[in-house]
Amino acid sequence: MNDTVTNTGAGHRIFDRAGLRRHRDRAAGNFTGYDFLLTRTMEEVSERLLHTNRTFPLALDLGSHDGALGRAVLPPEKIGGIVSADLSLAMVKEAPGARLVADEEFLPFAGETFDLATSILSLHWVNDLPGALIQLRRALKPDGLFIGAFFGGETLTELRQSLADAEIEIEGGLSPRVSPFADLRDVGGLLQRAGFALPVVDSDRVTVRYDNALKLMADLRGMGETNALAERRRQPMKRRTLFRAAEIYAEKFGLPDGRIPATFEIVTATGWAPHENQQQPLRPGSATHSMAEALGTKEQTAGEKAPFGNPPGKK
C-alpha cells in the first residue's frame, strides 16, 4: 500500500486545513502530554544549529505548535528573537515570546525578514509544499538558513496497512484514513525548485512501542495528527472496523512481548537562501588540477591500458 506523495501544486487540495486547525485546537490543552516526537525532533534540530558557525538575530518557527524553537535548549547568543507562528491560536498562545496565527500556505511576512526559519512536524500538512518552501526562502535574508523536519513516507506504515485490511474486510471498501507523506527522494528536488542553495536531506526512523493500536490512535489524537484529509469519510470509523484493525495490527506486526511497533520516519531538510559568498560548484572543464594529481597516480590517455595483476609468466 503506497501512500507516499509529493504535494506539487496549490490547485490540488489534499488536506482540509480547517480540520487541521480544529485538531490542533483540541490537542492544545494537553499537548505537553503528547509532544515527545516534537521534543525529540527539536532536539535534533538544536544539535544542528549548535554545530552551525552562525548566530541568528531573528528566527521564524513556522508551524510552531506551542513554541518548539522557543523552548529549545540553545546558548542565548545563538538566536536573538523568535517569532512563533501556527495555524492554531489555542496552540500558539502557549509559545514564549512573539507569536501570531499564520497559515504555512500564506505567509504574512515581508521578504528578507529572517536569518533562520525552522518548521518542526508541520509541513507534511501543507497542500502546496513547493509554494510554502518558496515563501520561506523569500522570507529569509540572503544566506539565511532553513531547517524543516516533517513526517516521511514510512510513517505509520503498520497502521495504514491494518486500517486498510480491516475496512476492506468489514465494510467491503476503502476510504482515506491516514495522511500521505512526502517521499524522501523528492524533497531535495523540491528545495532546489524553491530556490534554496546547498540543499541537504536525510531521514531518521523512530519506532515507538505501544500496548495496542488503540493507544497509538489516542496518541495521534493528542498530538493533533489525526485524519485531516479533504476526502476523508466524515462519519467516525465503525467500532467493529476499529477493533478489527487493532487485531490485524497485533497479528501482523506484534512483538514478542505482546506490544506493537509504530514507525515514524522524520525527514529533515536543510537549505540556504542564496548569497554570492556561498560556495559555488565549478563550471565543467574549469578544474586546474587533474584527478590523477589529486590521487597521486600516473595519468593515462584513453588509449592506454592500465596493468591488471601480474604480467604473463610472472607469479
Backbone as CSV, one residue per row, in Angstrom:
resi,resn,N_x,N_y,N_z,CA_x,CA_y,CA_z,C_x,C_y,C_z
1,MET,0.853,-1.188,0.000,0.000,0.000,0.000,0.884,1.230,0.000
2,ASN,0.871,2.023,-1.059,1.764,3.162,-1.185,0.989,4.446,-0.987
3,ASP,1.269,5.134,0.123,0.597,6.385,0.405,1.562,7.565,0.364
4,THR,2.753,7.384,-0.227,3.683,8.489,-0.300,3.345,9.359,-1.497
5,VAL,3.310,10.665,-1.265,3.041,11.613,-2.338,3.941,12.814,-2.137
6,THR,4.059,13.605,-3.188,4.676,14.911,-3.061,3.661,15.928,-3.522
7,ASN,3.295,16.842,-2.645,2.318,17.864,-2.997,2.997,18.883,-3.893
8,THR,2.536,19.009,-5.096,3.268,19.803,-6.080,2.496,20.991,-6.618
9,GLY,1.294,21.244,-6.188,0.586,22.375,-6.744,-0.497,22.878,-5.833
10,ALA,-0.700,24.219,-5.856,-1.694,24.820,-4.986,-3.104,24.413,-5.366
11,GLY,-3.314,24.013,-6.650,-4.655,23.675,-7.069,-5.117,22.305,-6.615
12,HIS,-4.204,21.489,-6.118,-4.556,20.132,-5.697,-4.735,20.125,-4.192
13,ARG,-5.985,20.075,-3.742,-6.285,20.173,-2.319,-6.360,18.780,-1.718
14,ILE,-5.320,18.401,-0.996,-5.272,17.101,-0.347,-5.788,17.193,1.081
15,PHE,-5.442,18.285,1.766,-5.722,18.400,3.194,-6.786,19.454,3.482
16,ASP,-7.557,19.182,4.490,-8.570,20.103,4.998,-7.905,20.940,6.090
17,ARG,-7.476,22.134,5.739,-6.715,22.951,6.684,-7.581,23.407,7.864
18,ALA,-8.874,23.645,7.623,-9.765,23.993,8.731,-9.892,22.824,9.699
19,GLY,-9.950,21.609,9.149,-9.981,20.422,10.010,-8.706,20.275,10.809
20,LEU,-7.562,20.555,10.177,-6.290,20.501,10.896,-6.273,21.507,12.045
21,ARG,-6.782,22.709,11.789,-6.823,23.715,12.857,-7.670,23.227,14.027
22,ARG,-8.791,22.610,13.739,-9.644,22.090,14.823,-8.918,21.006,15.609
23,HIS,-8.192,20.153,14.916,-7.451,19.090,15.604,-6.383,19.673,16.521
24,ARG,-5.708,20.716,16.066,-4.678,21.339,16.907,-5.310,22.115,18.060
25,ASP,-6.419,22.764,17.797,-7.127,23.448,18.886,-7.494,22.451,19.984
26,ARG,-8.008,21.312,19.573,-8.428,20.285,20.525,-7.244,19.717,21.294
27,ALA,-6.098,19.570,20.613,-4.922,18.979,21.251,-4.190,19.958,22.165
28,ALA,-4.413,21.255,21.988,-3.599,22.262,22.671,-3.649,22.148,24.189
29,GLY,-4.815,21.835,24.743,-4.978,21.854,26.193,-4.084,20.881,26.939
30,ASN,-3.753,19.751,26.312,-2.937,18.743,26.998,-1.769,18.309,26.120
31,PHE,-1.276,19.244,25.299,-0.279,18.872,24.296,1.030,18.397,24.917
32,THR,1.404,18.938,26.055,2.672,18.544,26.669,2.699,17.065,27.052
33,GLY,1.535,16.448,27.151,1.499,15.019,27.436,1.740,14.153,26.215
34,TYR,1.794,14.779,25.027,1.919,14.016,23.780,2.973,14.594,22.837
35,ASP,3.830,15.456,23.324,4.753,16.169,22.438,6.124,15.508,22.338
36,PHE,6.214,14.210,22.646,7.531,13.567,22.706,8.230,13.540,21.355
37,LEU,7.494,13.348,20.260,8.133,13.356,18.948,8.576,14.765,18.558
38,LEU,7.750,15.756,18.867,8.116,17.145,18.596,9.373,17.520,19.385
39,THR,9.407,17.143,20.663,10.565,17.446,21.500,11.814,16.755,20.977
40,ARG,11.691,15.492,20.636,12.839,14.748,20.118,13.368,15.375,18.834
41,THR,12.460,15.750,17.947,12.874,16.331,16.675,13.523,17.691,16.876
42,MET,12.967,18.511,17.767,13.577,19.808,18.013,14.957,19.661,18.642
43,GLU,15.159,18.640,19.450,16.497,18.399,19.999,17.496,18.101,18.885
44,GLU,17.060,17.349,17.870,17.932,17.069,16.731,18.231,18.349,15.957
45,VAL,17.221,19.182,15.738,17.419,20.442,15.035,18.338,21.357,15.845
46,SER,18.148,21.386,17.162,19.000,22.213,18.020,20.459,21.793,17.905
47,GLU,20.686,20.483,17.827,22.053,19.982,17.687,22.678,20.488,16.392
48,ARG,21.904,20.521,15.331,22.419,21.032,14.056,22.729,22.515,14.160
49,LEU,21.874,23.258,14.825,22.105,24.692,14.984,23.357,24.953,15.812
50,LEU,23.583,24.140,16.837,24.769,24.307,17.674,26.050,24.117,16.866
51,HIS,25.991,23.234,15.855,27.173,22.963,15.056,27.251,23.858,13.817
52,THR,26.361,24.815,13.710,26.413,25.802,12.635,27.143,27.034,13.151
53,ASN,28.210,27.396,12.501,29.042,28.506,12.970,28.416,29.844,12.588
54,ARG,27.219,30.048,13.107,26.469,31.270,12.806,25.606,31.632,13.997
55,THR,25.281,32.909,14.097,24.244,33.358,15.022,23.089,33.898,14.193
56,PHE,21.902,33.910,14.780,20.695,34.266,14.040,19.922,35.337,14.820
57,PRO,20.067,36.598,14.426,19.395,37.673,15.166,17.871,37.523,15.232
58,LEU,17.257,37.014,14.161,15.802,36.867,14.161,15.421,35.561,13.476
59,ALA,14.617,34.738,14.163,14.223,33.424,13.651,12.717,33.308,13.573
60,LEU,12.257,32.517,12.611,10.842,32.171,12.472,10.673,30.693,12.764
61,ASP,9.732,30.368,13.654,9.359,28.971,13.918,7.971,28.780,13.339
62,LEU,7.894,28.223,12.139,6.639,28.117,11.397,5.982,26.774,11.674
63,GLY,4.685,26.822,12.020,4.021,25.606,12.471,4.579,25.226,13.821
64,SER,4.664,26.200,14.697,5.442,26.105,15.938,4.803,25.247,17.013
65,HIS,3.541,24.829,16.836,2.800,24.213,17.934,2.832,25.172,19.133
66,ASP,3.280,24.700,20.286,3.292,25.575,21.463,4.653,26.230,21.688
67,GLY,5.432,26.371,20.620,6.697,27.095,20.721,7.902,26.195,20.804
68,ALA,8.064,25.279,19.828,9.141,24.294,19.883,10.509,24.963,19.914
69,LEU,10.760,25.882,18.980,12.074,26.521,18.917,12.310,27.397,20.136
70,GLY,11.270,28.076,20.610,11.419,28.926,21.779,11.765,28.163,23.039
71,ARG,11.441,26.876,23.076,11.736,26.047,24.246,13.015,25.228,24.072
72,ALA,13.666,25.350,22.927,14.882,24.578,22.676,16.008,25.048,23.589
73,VAL,16.850,24.109,23.971,17.990,24.425,24.832,19.156,24.846,23.941
74,LEU,19.339,26.160,23.797,20.392,26.715,22.970,21.081,27.842,23.735
75,PRO,22.353,28.118,23.455,23.003,29.265,24.079,22.223,30.540,23.767
76,PRO,22.083,31.438,24.718,21.258,32.636,24.493,21.746,33.500,23.339
77,GLU,23.052,33.430,23.032,23.574,34.252,21.944,23.335,33.622,20.572
78,LYS,22.876,32.364,20.521,22.699,31.683,19.237,21.563,32.304,18.432
79,ILE,20.446,32.547,19.087,19.271,33.132,18.427,18.847,34.366,19.215
80,GLY,18.650,35.468,18.508,18.195,36.691,19.160,16.711,36.614,19.480
81,GLY,15.865,37.034,18.541,14.415,36.964,18.727,13.813,35.820,17.943
82,ILE,12.693,35.306,18.444,11.971,34.214,17.781,10.517,34.628,17.588
83,VAL,10.024,34.429,16.380,8.606,34.608,16.082,8.000,33.225,15.901
84,SER,7.062,32.856,16.766,6.363,31.568,16.666,5.063,31.784,15.916
85,ALA,4.817,30.982,14.890,3.609,31.115,14.078,2.978,29.744,13.895
86,ASP,1.679,29.656,14.144,0.972,28.386,13.993,-0.439,28.653,13.490
87,LEU,-1.015,27.648,12.840,-2.372,27.750,12.327,-3.394,27.868,13.452
88,SER,-3.053,27.327,14.622,-3.987,27.250,15.743,-3.678,28.315,16.797
89,LEU,-4.651,29.166,17.092,-4.496,30.157,18.159,-4.348,29.476,19.508
90,ALA,-5.141,28.453,19.752,-5.064,27.752,21.037,-3.685,27.157,21.261
91,MET,-3.031,26.736,20.205,-1.704,26.142,20.326,-0.636,27.208,20.483
92,VAL,-0.623,28.215,19.592,0.487,29.166,19.561,0.461,30.130,20.740
93,LYS,-0.688,30.318,21.373,-0.719,31.250,22.501,0.103,30.759,23.683
94,GLU,0.472,29.467,23.669,1.317,28.919,24.727,2.803,29.115,24.432
95,ALA,3.142,29.614,23.242,4.546,29.778,22.871,5.157,30.972,23.591
96,PRO,6.435,30.870,23.946,7.094,32.021,24.561,7.425,33.084,23.525
97,GLY,7.524,34.338,23.955,7.951,35.413,23.068,6.897,35.846,22.072
98,ALA,7.350,36.403,20.949,6.446,36.899,19.912,5.730,35.737,19.245
99,ARG,4.452,35.878,19.002,3.669,34.798,18.409,2.506,35.366,17.617
100,LEU,2.086,34.596,16.618,0.947,35.002,15.815,0.349,33.786,15.142
101,VAL,-0.917,33.922,14.758,-1.594,32.886,13.983,-1.260,33.123,12.511
102,ALA,-0.738,32.101,11.848,-0.381,32.225,10.440,-0.493,30.863,9.776
103,ASP,-0.887,30.877,8.524,-1.038,29.674,7.727,0.239,29.460,6.922
104,GLU,0.818,28.245,7.000,2.035,27.959,6.250,1.864,28.154,4.748
105,GLU,0.631,28.102,4.262,0.396,28.245,2.834,0.314,29.697,2.391
106,PHE,0.164,30.642,3.343,0.025,32.065,3.014,0.781,32.885,4.055
107,LEU,2.087,32.972,3.894,2.900,33.634,4.907,2.725,35.148,4.852
108,PRO,2.560,35.788,6.022,2.307,37.227,6.065,3.567,38.063,6.278
109,PHE,4.728,37.546,5.887,5.983,38.226,6.193,6.578,38.871,4.944
110,ALA,7.245,40.004,5.154,7.945,40.667,4.061,9.174,39.860,3.672
111,GLY,9.638,40.091,2.466,10.827,39.397,2.009,12.064,39.786,2.803
112,GLU,12.994,38.854,2.921,14.284,39.064,3.580,14.113,39.598,5.001
113,THR,13.252,38.911,5.767,12.974,39.320,7.144,13.787,38.530,8.158
114,PHE,13.963,37.228,7.941,14.509,36.350,8.975,15.901,35.826,8.599
115,ASP,16.696,35.578,9.637,18.010,34.962,9.468,17.934,33.438,9.531
116,LEU,16.877,32.936,10.154,16.669,31.499,10.329,15.182,31.208,10.265
117,ALA,14.816,30.112,9.616,13.435,29.638,9.635,13.446,28.144,9.923
118,THR,12.662,27.729,10.900,12.503,26.313,11.191,11.022,25.946,11.060
119,SER,10.781,24.695,10.783,9.416,24.170,10.797,9.499,22.721,11.249
120,ILE,8.908,22.426,12.399,9.062,21.117,13.018,7.724,20.375,13.026
121,LEU,7.648,19.311,12.234,6.484,18.422,12.170,5.197,19.172,11.849
122,SER,5.270,20.003,10.816,4.081,20.724,10.356,3.911,20.708,8.838
123,LEU,5.011,20.758,8.088,4.901,20.937,6.641,4.295,19.742,5.927
124,HIS,4.185,18.587,6.581,3.536,17.445,5.927,2.030,17.656,5.789
125,TRP,1.486,18.713,6.386,0.066,19.037,6.258,-0.201,20.138,5.222
126,VAL,0.807,20.547,4.484,0.660,21.644,3.527,0.234,21.090,2.167
127,ASN,-0.763,21.719,1.547,-1.233,21.271,0.239,-0.214,21.554,-0.865
128,ASP,0.394,22.722,-0.822,1.348,23.125,-1.853,2.724,23.268,-1.204
129,LEU,3.428,22.161,-1.061,4.729,22.193,-0.398,5.748,23.026,-1.168
130,PRO,5.867,22.903,-2.493,6.804,23.787,-3.197,6.495,25.262,-2.973
131,GLY,5.208,25.619,-2.993,4.841,27.015,-2.770,5.216,27.497,-1.381
132,ALA,5.003,26.634,-0.369,5.370,27.006,1.002,6.879,27.183,1.125
133,LEU,7.650,26.311,0.476,9.108,26.436,0.528,9.592,27.702,-0.175
134,ILE,8.960,28.054,-1.277,9.315,29.295,-1.974,9.059,30.500,-1.071
135,GLN,7.916,30.506,-0.390,7.616,31.613,0.512,8.614,31.686,1.667
136,LEU,9.010,30.535,2.189,10.008,30.516,3.253,11.354,31.048,2.761
137,ARG,11.751,30.639,1.565,13.027,31.132,1.029,12.994,32.641,0.838
138,ARG,11.867,33.166,0.368,11.755,34.613,0.177,11.756,35.364,1.505
139,ALA,11.243,34.746,2.540,11.203,35.403,3.854,12.565,35.444,4.525
140,LEU,13.523,34.659,4.026,14.862,34.631,4.601,15.740,35.709,3.970
141,LYS,16.609,36.272,4.798,17.635,37.160,4.275,18.626,36.341,3.448
142,PRO,19.357,36.989,2.535,20.396,36.250,1.809,21.339,35.555,2.784
143,ASP,21.643,34.292,2.496,22.459,33.425,3.333,21.740,33.033,4.624
144,GLY,20.426,33.191,4.665,19.639,32.716,5.800,19.428,31.209,5.709
145,LEU,19.223,30.592,6.839,19.155,29.124,6.930,17.731,28.650,7.154
146,PHE,17.351,27.611,6.435,16.076,26.922,6.654,16.344,25.492,7.101
147,ILE,15.679,25.080,8.187,15.695,23.683,8.615,14.248,23.251,8.834
148,GLY,13.800,22.279,8.083,12.444,21.767,8.226,12.462,20.275,8.487
149,ALA,11.631,19.827,9.397,11.518,18.395,9.701,10.047,18.017,9.623
150,PHE,9.758,16.940,8.891,8.362,16.533,8.742,8.300,15.032,8.541
151,PHE,7.109,14.483,8.709,6.945,13.042,8.594,7.113,12.608,7.141
152,GLY,7.880,11.510,6.960,8.130,10.974,5.631,7.306,9.739,5.332
153,GLY,7.582,9.140,4.181,6.708,8.120,3.605,6.560,6.828,4.381
154,GLU,7.518,6.499,5.248,7.413,5.268,6.025,6.616,5.443,7.313
155,THR,6.166,6.658,7.576,5.447,6.932,8.816,4.125,6.167,8.888
156,LEU,3.912,5.498,10.019,2.663,4.783,10.308,2.321,3.734,9.245
157,THR,3.344,3.143,8.661,3.077,2.139,7.629,2.288,0.957,8.187
158,GLU,2.531,0.573,9.430,1.807,-0.548,10.036,0.325,-0.200,10.232
159,LEU,0.066,1.004,10.697,-1.321,1.425,10.926,-2.080,1.540,9.613
160,ARG,-1.440,2.074,8.598,-2.089,2.212,7.296,-2.515,0.851,6.757
161,GLN,-1.625,-0.126,6.833,-1.952,-1.453,6.319,-3.081,-2.091,7.123
162,SER,-3.039,-1.937,8.432,-4.048,-2.570,9.288,-5.418,-1.949,9.083
163,LEU,-5.478,-0.631,8.989,-6.763,0.038,8.752,-7.341,-0.345,7.392
164,ALA,-6.479,-0.409,6.379,-6.954,-0.767,5.047,-7.501,-2.193,5.023
165,ASP,-6.772,-3.127,5.615,-7.224,-4.520,5.627,-8.544,-4.665,6.371
166,ALA,-8.674,-3.974,7.512,-9.896,-4.086,8.302,-11.090,-3.480,7.580
167,GLU,-10.900,-2.351,6.945,-12.015,-1.700,6.269,-12.479,-2.502,5.057
168,ILE,-11.538,-3.071,4.331,-11.921,-3.913,3.196,-12.665,-5.151,3.680
169,GLU,-12.184,-5.752,4.749,-12.792,-6.968,5.273,-14.179,-6.713,5.848
170,ILE,-14.345,-5.650,6.617,-15.604,-5.394,7.328,-16.601,-4.625,6.483
171,GLU,-16.120,-3.631,5.741,-17.034,-2.723,5.051,-17.028,-2.889,3.545
172,GLY,-16.138,-3.741,3.034,-16.129,-4.006,1.605,-15.593,-2.880,0.756
173,GLY,-14.906,-1.917,1.345,-14.359,-0.795,0.590,-13.244,-0.138,1.371
174,LEU,-12.686,0.910,0.798,-11.541,1.568,1.403,-11.702,3.073,1.287
175,SER,-11.479,3.791,2.396,-11.544,5.250,2.397,-10.245,5.798,2.958
176,PRO,-9.883,7.049,2.599,-8.628,7.620,3.100,-8.676,7.790,4.618
177,ARG,-7.735,7.177,5.308,-7.738,7.229,6.774,-6.465,7.826,7.346
178,VAL,-5.333,7.664,6.647,-4.056,8.146,7.157,-3.441,9.065,6.116
179,SER,-2.900,10.173,6.585,-2.327,11.177,5.699,-1.218,10.613,4.824
180,PRO,-1.167,11.019,3.545,0.001,10.681,2.727,1.183,11.549,3.138
181,PHE,2.390,11.078,2.879,3.580,11.798,3.308,4.540,11.953,2.143
182,ALA,5.377,12.989,2.208,6.350,13.263,1.158,7.402,12.168,1.112
183,ASP,7.863,11.850,-0.074,8.896,10.845,-0.275,10.267,11.500,-0.134
184,LEU,11.139,10.866,0.626,12.483,11.392,0.863,13.192,11.726,-0.440
185,ARG,13.021,10.886,-1.459,13.750,11.069,-2.718,13.379,12.364,-3.419
186,ASP,12.197,12.905,-3.131,11.729,14.100,-3.828,12.070,15.399,-3.115
187,VAL,12.392,15.335,-1.834,12.486,16.555,-1.035,13.658,17.431,-1.473
188,GLY,14.811,16.814,-1.783,15.948,17.603,-2.246,15.619,18.386,-3.507
189,GLY,14.910,17.742,-4.428,14.498,18.429,-5.645,13.541,19.578,-5.368
190,LEU,12.664,19.390,-4.373,11.738,20.459,-4.017,12.483,21.663,-3.443
191,LEU,13.525,21.415,-2.641,14.325,22.520,-2.113,14.985,23.297,-3.248
192,GLN,15.556,22.578,-4.212,16.182,23.249,-5.348,15.151,24.010,-6.166
193,ARG,14.007,23.415,-6.361,12.933,24.064,-7.115,12.485,25.348,-6.432
194,ALA,12.524,25.369,-5.101,12.126,26.558,-4.345,13.222,27.614,-4.304
195,GLY,14.401,27.303,-4.831,15.466,28.289,-4.904,16.478,28.225,-3.785
196,PHE,16.449,27.172,-2.971,17.431,27.044,-1.895,18.773,26.565,-2.446
197,ALA,19.830,27.073,-1.847,21.180,26.646,-2.202,21.670,25.606,-1.207
198,LEU,22.610,24.773,-1.647,23.268,23.783,-0.792,22.264,22.907,-0.038
199,PRO,21.284,22.331,-0.712,20.270,21.526,-0.006,20.834,20.207,0.504
200,VAL,20.398,19.822,1.684,20.767,18.547,2.285,19.502,17.932,2.879
201,VAL,19.283,16.640,2.622,18.098,15.954,3.122,18.518,14.620,3.724
202,ASP,18.001,14.295,4.888,18.243,12.979,5.475,17.007,12.562,6.267
203,SER,16.989,11.333,6.709,15.829,10.852,7.449,16.257,10.014,8.638
204,ASP,15.379,9.963,9.610,15.600,9.203,10.832,14.331,8.408,11.104
205,ARG,14.480,7.111,11.306,13.310,6.269,11.562,13.209,6.005,13.068
206,VAL,12.081,6.391,13.624,11.836,6.248,15.055,10.748,5.195,15.244
207,THR,10.987,4.227,16.103,9.993,3.203,16.415,9.511,3.400,17.842
208,VAL,8.203,3.578,17.986,7.572,3.746,19.297,6.746,2.495,19.573
209,ARG,6.859,1.949,20.769,6.136,0.721,21.116,4.917,1.059,21.957
210,TYR,3.799,0.424,21.618,2.533,0.652,22.307,1.952,-0.672,22.783
211,ASP,1.084,-0.577,23.782,0.386,-1.779,24.246,-0.546,-2.314,23.171
212,ASN,-1.174,-1.413,22.421,-2.090,-1.820,21.362,-2.323,-0.643,20.419
213,ALA,-3.003,-0.917,19.312,-3.224,0.106,18.291,-4.143,1.216,18.778
214,LEU,-5.042,0.915,19.701,-5.949,1.939,20.199,-5.187,3.019,20.971
215,LYS,-4.138,2.598,21.704,-3.326,3.588,22.416,-2.516,4.434,21.437
216,LEU,-2.048,3.843,20.352,-1.381,4.619,19.308,-2.323,5.677,18.756
217,MET,-3.553,5.293,18.436,-4.509,6.249,17.886,-4.824,7.354,18.885
218,ALA,-4.865,7.027,20.167,-5.090,8.047,21.189,-3.935,9.043,21.217
219,ASP,-2.706,8.548,21.045,-1.550,9.441,20.998,-1.618,10.362,19.780
220,LEU,-2.012,9.837,18.636,-2.128,10.668,17.436,-3.151,11.773,17.634
221,ARG,-4.226,11.462,18.319,-5.225,12.487,18.632,-4.622,13.544,19.563
222,GLY,-3.882,13.103,20.565,-3.257,14.038,21.490,-2.214,14.923,20.824
223,MET,-1.565,14.414,19.771,-0.593,15.202,19.012,-1.251,16.177,18.043
224,GLY,-2.549,16.021,17.791,-3.208,16.802,16.750,-2.909,16.264,15.363
225,GLU,-2.586,14.969,15.260,-2.159,14.365,13.996,-3.187,13.389,13.435
226,THR,-4.450,13.527,13.809,-5.469,12.643,13.257,-5.886,13.094,11.861
227,ASN,-6.693,12.295,11.219,-7.026,12.425,9.807,-7.592,13.804,9.467
228,ALA,-6.874,14.534,8.593,-7.368,15.817,8.095,-7.368,15.829,6.567
229,LEU,-7.528,14.658,5.965,-7.619,14.589,4.517,-8.912,15.234,4.030
230,ALA,-8.827,15.959,2.940,-10.005,16.642,2.413,-11.091,15.657,1.994
231,GLU,-10.706,14.467,1.514,-11.666,13.487,1.024,-11.930,12.373,2.034
232,ARG,-11.639,12.638,3.288,-11.874,11.621,4.308,-13.372,11.398,4.504
233,ARG,-13.721,10.210,4.955,-15.113,9.932,5.304,-15.464,10.692,6.576
234,ARG,-16.571,11.412,6.568,-16.902,12.295,7.698,-17.489,11.541,8.881
235,GLN,-18.026,10.356,8.651,-18.553,9.579,9.770,-17.404,8.891,10.520
236,PRO,-17.520,8.777,11.824,-16.490,8.068,12.587,-16.377,6.616,12.118
237,MET,-15.199,6.048,12.286,-14.994,4.657,11.916,-15.866,3.745,12.777
238,LYS,-16.470,2.738,12.165,-17.288,1.792,12.904,-16.450,1.090,13.968
239,ARG,-17.046,0.853,15.126,-16.312,0.211,16.212,-15.791,-1.162,15.806
240,ARG,-16.619,-1.876,15.051,-16.202,-3.205,14.622,-14.955,-3.128,13.743
241,THR,-14.928,-2.134,12.837,-13.775,-1.951,11.965,-12.553,-1.531,12.771
242,LEU,-12.761,-0.645,13.728,-11.664,-0.159,14.559,-11.020,-1.305,15.346
243,PHE,-11.850,-2.121,15.985,-11.302,-3.221,16.777,-10.671,-4.297,15.898
244,ARG,-11.233,-4.486,14.702,-10.622,-5.452,13.783,-9.257,-4.952,13.318
245,ALA,-9.133,-3.655,13.077,-7.840,-3.083,12.697,-6.808,-3.310,13.797
246,ALA,-7.231,-3.146,15.043,-6.316,-3.388,16.166,-5.885,-4.848,16.207
247,GLU,-6.811,-5.756,15.914,-6.468,-7.183,15.892,-5.475,-7.486,14.771
248,ILE,-5.726,-6.938,13.585,-4.834,-7.181,12.445,-3.449,-6.614,12.736
249,TYR,-3.414,-5.456,13.336,-2.142,-4.820,13.690,-1.323,-5.761,14.581
250,ALA,-1.958,-6.294,15.617,-1.258,-7.203,16.535,-0.844,-8.498,15.834
251,GLU,-1.716,-8.997,14.948,-1.414,-10.242,14.247,-0.232,-10.090,13.291
252,LYS,-0.183,-8.976,12.557,0.819,-8.790,11.522,2.132,-8.216,12.045
253,PHE,2.046,-7.365,13.080,3.225,-6.612,13.493,3.566,-6.767,14.975
254,GLY,2.804,-7.600,15.692,3.016,-7.735,17.123,4.421,-8.195,17.491
255,LEU,4.922,-7.668,18.596,6.254,-8.011,19.097,6.163,-9.176,20.072
256,PRO,7.269,-9.839,20.364,7.235,-10.986,21.287,6.680,-10.657,22.669
257,ASP,6.827,-9.399,23.100,6.325,-9.034,24.431,4.848,-8.655,24.426
258,GLY,4.181,-8.792,23.256,2.760,-8.501,23.169,2.439,-7.088,22.744
259,ARG,3.443,-6.226,22.688,3.197,-4.860,22.248,3.315,-4.752,20.728
260,ILE,3.069,-3.552,20.209,3.145,-3.325,18.770,4.103,-2.164,18.487
261,PRO,4.772,-2.184,17.327,5.635,-1.064,16.945,4.879,-0.071,16.068
262,ALA,5.213,1.193,16.203,4.688,2.225,15.306,5.880,2.984,14.738
263,THR,5.994,2.999,13.422,7.123,3.638,12.755,6.800,5.087,12.426
264,PHE,7.737,5.969,12.751,7.666,7.373,12.345,8.975,7.698,11.621
265,GLU,8.881,8.024,10.339,10.051,8.475,9.597,10.078,9.996,9.614
266,ILE,11.149,10.568,10.121,11.266,12.021,10.220,12.315,12.478,9.210
267,VAL,11.858,13.200,8.201,12.715,13.740,7.152,13.144,15.148,7.548
268,THR,14.440,15.402,7.524,14.961,16.731,7.842,15.604,17.319,6.598
269,ALA,15.165,18.519,6.230,15.647,19.198,5.033,16.310,20.511,5.434
270,THR,17.475,20.766,4.878,18.228,21.977,5.175,18.596,22.672,3.870
271,GLY,18.457,23.986,3.850,18.842,24.766,2.683,19.120,26.203,3.073
272,TRP,19.842,26.896,2.219,20.228,28.277,2.473,19.627,29.192,1.404
273,ALA,19.191,30.376,1.830,18.814,31.390,0.851,20.073,31.801,0.101
274,PRO,20.019,31.895,-1.216,21.242,32.144,-1.993,21.954,33.435,-1.595
275,HIS,23.285,33.398,-1.681,24.129,34.557,-1.407,25.398,34.418,-2.231
276,GLU,25.930,35.531,-2.703,27.084,35.496,-3.607,28.332,34.904,-2.961
277,ASN,28.426,34.947,-1.630,29.611,34.435,-0.949,29.562,32.937,-0.671
278,GLN,28.443,32.293,-1.005,28.333,30.857,-0.747,29.193,30.074,-1.722
279,GLN,29.603,28.885,-1.298,30.380,28.001,-2.157,29.575,27.668,-3.407
280,GLN,30.215,27.784,-4.576,29.553,27.525,-5.839,30.215,26.339,-6.536
281,PRO,29.431,25.510,-7.234,30.041,24.409,-7.994,30.870,24.938,-9.159
282,LEU,31.982,24.278,-9.471,32.810,24.693,-10.588,32.123,24.402,-11.914
283,ARG,32.401,25.256,-12.898,31.885,25.012,-14.239,32.590,23.805,-14.845
284,PRO,31.894,23.002,-15.645,32.557,21.857,-16.292,33.770,22.315,-17.091
285,GLY,34.911,21.624,-16.924,36.131,21.959,-17.657,36.964,23.044,-17.026
286,SER,36.561,23.565,-15.865,37.296,24.665,-15.251,38.296,24.211,-14.205
287,ALA,38.416,22.909,-13.977,39.347,22.409,-12.958,40.788,22.729,-13.347
288,THR,41.610,23.092,-12.363,43.016,23.432,-12.602,43.953,22.279,-12.282
289,HIS,43.459,21.221,-11.664,44.264,20.047,-11.333,43.516,18.804,-11.790
290,SER,44.281,17.822,-12.238,43.662,16.582,-12.702,43.341,15.672,-11.526
291,MET,42.461,14.717,-11.766,42.141,13.726,-10.740,43.380,12.893,-10.399
292,ALA,44.210,12.620,-11.402,45.418,11.838,-11.149,46.343,12.556,-10.171
293,GLU,46.484,13.891,-10.334,47.319,14.659,-9.403,46.757,14.597,-7.993
294,ALA,45.431,14.698,-7.874,44.811,14.677,-6.562,45.015,13.340,-5.866
295,LEU,45.032,12.257,-6.678,45.167,10.925,-6.099,46.619,10.465,-6.028
296,GLY,47.525,11.249,-6.633,48.929,10.865,-6.600,49.252,9.684,-7.493
297,THR,48.555,9.550,-8.631,48.775,8.439,-9.553,49.203,8.979,-10.912
298,LYS,49.625,8.085,-11.793,50.038,8.470,-13.138,48.816,8.594,-14.033
299,GLU,48.741,9.707,-14.758,47.622,9.918,-15.677,47.869,9.164,-16.975
300,GLN,46.821,8.520,-17.485,46.931,7.762,-18.722,45.899,8.253,-19.721
301,THR,46.251,8.201,-20.993,45.294,8.578,-22.018,44.289,7.461,-22.208
302,ALA,43.223,7.766,-22.924,42.164,6.772,-23.120,42.668,5.567,-23.887
303,GLY,43.755,5.743,-24.681,44.258,4.631,-25.479,45.155,3.690,-24.711
304,GLU,45.636,4.116,-23.554,46.499,3.260,-22.764,45.674,2.281,-21.942
305,LYS,46.245,1.119,-21.725,45.555,0.114,-20.932,46.284,-0.054,-19.618
306,ALA,45.592,0.147,-18.511,46.228,0.009,-17.210,46.560,-1.442,-16.929
307,PRO,47.724,-1.715,-16.304,48.060,-3.101,-15.961,47.120,-3.676,-14.949
308,PHE,46.815,-4.939,-15.096,45.922,-5.615,-14.174,46.595,-6.895,-13.697
309,GLY,46.899,-6.995,-12.430,47.572,-8.173,-11.922,49.013,-8.236,-12.390
310,ASN,49.573,-9.428,-12.496,50.943,-9.625,-12.920,51.007,-9.889,-14.410
311,PRO,52.085,-9.472,-15.068,52.240,-9.791,-16.498,52.289,-11.289,-16.711
312,PRO,51.989,-11.755,-17.941,52.021,-13.191,-18.219,53.388,-13.793,-17.854
313,GLY,53.387,-14.964,-17.288,54.589,-15.664,-16.926,55.132,-15.306,-15.562
314,LYS,54.588,-14.252,-14.890,55.051,-13.866,-13.556,54.125,-14.408,-12.483
315,LYS,54.680,-14.709,-11.359,53.904,-15.197,-10.240,54.180,-14.312,-9.042
